[in-house]
Amino acid sequence: MDIIIKASQIGKDSEGAFLGKTVFEVEGHAQPYEITFYSKNGRDWDYSLHFHAEPGDEDKLLAVDAFIEESDEAFDNLLDAALDSDPEL
């Protein structure tokens, strides 16, 4: 699955937890996706995947989610894009 990163950002909330997101497209999919990241310690990450702007094909979203779950490289690339957006973190 070819992922094209479009935008990313990360920051910390008032309690010091990391909150980030990466907007990306998948080749052959009509709608872009947004993955949001959350970590209390900067090491253990939770994520949520959803459509970025408009709803799309739910089956494709589930396929992308399964791909991210199975591919450490895909997950790391999306997370790294968010982390790299703020060099101070």
PyMOL commands that set and color helices and strands:
alter all, ss='L'
color gray80, all
select helices_A, chain A and resi 58-70+72-84
alter helices_A, ss='H'
color red, helices_A
select strands_A, chain A and resi 3-12+18-26+33-39+46-51
alter strands_A, ss='S'
color yellow, strands_A
deselect
rebuild
show_as cartoon
